[in-house]
Amino acid sequence: MTKKILVLLAIVVWLAHTGTVHAEGIGIPGIDVNVTTSNNPQNVATSVQILLLLTVLSLAPAILILMTCFTRIVVVLSFVRNALSIQQMPPNQVLIGLALFMTLFVMTPTLSEVNEKALQPYLAGQLSQAQAMEQAAIPFKHFMAKHTREKDLMLFLEYRKSPIPKTVEEIPLSTLVPAYAISELKTAFQIGFMIFIPFLIIDLVVSTTLMSMGMMMLPPVMISLPFKILLFVMVDGWYLIVKSLLQGYQ
């Protein structure tokens, strides 16, 4: 028995030694990361451009939310779900996905203009990076200025004590973006208020009926929910909501 154990141990040691030899013959790739100085300014400029690009990509969600129609669309869709008193249907993923595709649909002319006047000339070497950024901001400025209330824009201009711009191109993005955001929020809440009214009437009728019947312990939401869904389906609610949102950006 002892001899068998010794033989097994000898085989294990031999296999381990053989595996080590093969591993040494194959070799394991190594990773070496060094930060060195460079005498070529072009290498440094390229590194800075990559860093700026990563910074812009990290800010992409904020740009998407605040400089496009995404804010109004997603807020209105959330109002629809709350008005129907269904907190989890449709799910958040569905609402955000629908809002993203509607945003892409509405912003297609603006994005096409950015591609034509900024991105393609920059890729062709006709514009520098700074010039391309300035050209790319102009279509977004025209889009946001078209849907920004003058009162909201003046709020930020007066706070900065800035002169009134003569053209849309002269409005700085640091002023136009927050003004556009609060204008979109007000419009979204106005649409949400109009959406709530018919469903609120259904809740009042159901609550009054239950109280008159002495059924005060029965939650009115349980009874009114099927009627809300029925009303929303009969009037083709999703079509009307999407249609009103698209018409608001014509």
N, C-alpha and C positions, 0 to 999 in steps of 0.2 A: 504493500500500500504506500509505504514511504517512497519507494523507488518510482511509483507512478506519479506521485506528487512532484518529485524532483524533475522527472521528465517533462511534465506539463509546465513547470516553472521555467525550465530551459527553453522550451518551445516559445513561451510568451516573451522571454527576454530576446530571443533571436528575431521574432517577428517585430518587436519594438525597434530593435536595432536596424532591421531591414527597412522598416517604414521611415526611420529617421534618415537613412542614407538616400532613399528615393526622394524624400522631401527636400534634402539638401541639394540633390541633383536638379529638381524642378525649380526651386527658388520661389520665394514669395515676393510679389511686387511691393515696393515701398512707396510711400507718399511723402514728399518733402515740400513744405510750404515756407518760402523765404520772402522777406520784405527787404529789398535792396534798393540802393540809390540808382538813378539813371541819369546819364548825361544827355539823353535825347528828349527834348521837350514834348515831342509828339507822343511818346509812350505815356508821359504823365497826363497829357490832355486826354488821351484815350481812356485812361483809368478814371479820370474825373467824369467823363461822359457816361461811362458805365455806372458810376456811383449815382449820378443824377438820374439816369434811366431807372435804376432800382428804386430811387426815392419817389419818382413819378408813379411807378407801378404800385408802390405801397399806398399812395394817395388816390389811386384809381377809384376805389369805392366811394370816397367822399366826392370826387369829381362827378361820378355817375349820379349820385344822389342829388347834389346841389346844383349842377349845371345842366341838367336835362329835365324831362317831364316825369321822371321816375317818382319824385316825391308826391306829386298830385295824384298819380294813378294808384300808387300803393296805399295812400291814405284813404282815397275814395273806396277802394275795394275792401279795406278794413272796416269802413263805416257800413258797407253793405252787409258784411258778415255779422257785425254787432247788431245792426237793425233787425236782422232775422233771428237774433237770439240763439245762434248756433256758433259757439266759441271755437270749435275745432273743424268745422266743415264750411268751405274747403280748407285743407291744411295750409299752413304758412308756405310750404314749398310750392304749392300750386299758385297761390296768390302772387308770390314774389316772381315765379317763373312767368306768369302771365304779364305782370308789370314790366319785366325785363324785355319780353318780346314786343309789347306795345311801345315801350320806350325806343327800342331799335327801329320799329316801324315809323314812329313819328319823327325820330331824329335822323332818318336816312338822308333827306336832302342836305341837312347841315353836315353830316359826316362825309357825304360825297363832295361837298364844297371844300371841306378841310383836306380831303385826300387830293383834290385837284389843285388847290392853290398852295398847299403847304407841304404835304407828305411827299408827293411825287417830285416836285422841284427840289426838295431836300435830298431825296435819294439820288436824283440826277446830278447833284452837286451844284445846282443853280442858286441855292440859298444856304446860308449858314444856319447853325442850330438856333441862334437867337432870332434870326429873321423868320425861320420856319415856325417858331413858337408864337411870334407876333401875328403871323398870317393865320395860324390855326385858331387863335383866340377871336379873330374878327367874326367868323360865322356864328360862334357861340354867343358873342356879345349881341349880335343882331337878334338872335333867337330869344335870349333872355330879356333884352330891352323891350321886345314886342309884347311880352307877357308880364312885365313888371309895372306896378302902379307908380305913378309919378310921386305920390306921397311917400312911399317906402324908399324910393331912390333919394329923395330930398332929405329924408331923415339921416341917412349916412353921409350925404354930402355936407349937410349943415354941421354934423358932429365933427367932421374933419375940417370944417371951415374951408372947403375946397370950392373953387369957382365952378359955376354951372358949365358943364361941357357943351360945346356947340354941336358935336357929332357923337354918334354912338361909339365910334372907334376911340374917342378920347376918354371914355368912362373907364376907370381902372377896374380890374376884376375884383380887387379887394372890396370895392364898393358895390359893384353890380351883383355879385354872387349872393351876399346876404339879403340884399333888397329883393332879388328874384325869389329867394327861398321863402321869405315871409309872405310875399305876394302869392306864391303857390300854395302855401299853407292856408291862407285866408280863403282862396278860391276852393280848395279841397273841403274846408269846413262848411262853406256855403252849400256845396253840392251834398255833403253829408247831411246837413240839416234838412234839405229837401227830400232826401231819401228816407229819413227817419219819420217824417210826418205821416204817411199812410200806414206804416206799421204801428205807430203810436196810437192812431185811431183804432186799429184792431185791438190793441191791448186795452184801451179804455172801454170799448164795447164789451169785450170778454169779461173784464173785471167787474163792470157794472151788472152784467147778467148774472155772474156767479154770486155777487153780494145780494142781489134781489131774490135769488133762489136759496139763500141761506148757506151756500157752500163756501164759507169763508176759509176753511182749512185747505181747500184745493188750490194749488199754485196756479195762477192765471196763465203763466208762461206755458205750462203743459198743454193747455187747451188752445191758446192762441198760436202756438208754433205751427201746427198743421195748416191753419188758415193763412198765416204769413207765407209759408212755402207755396201754397196753392195760388195765392195772389201773385207772387213773384213769378211763378211758372206761367200763369195765364197771360200776363202782360209781356212775357218774354223779357224778363228783367235784365239778364246779362247783356242782351243785345242793346237795350236802351242805355244801360250804363256805359258800355264801351262806345256806343255811338255819340253820346254826350261828351265823353272824354276826348274823342277824336275831333269832334266839331270845335271844341274849345281851343285847338291848336291850328285851326285853319287860318 
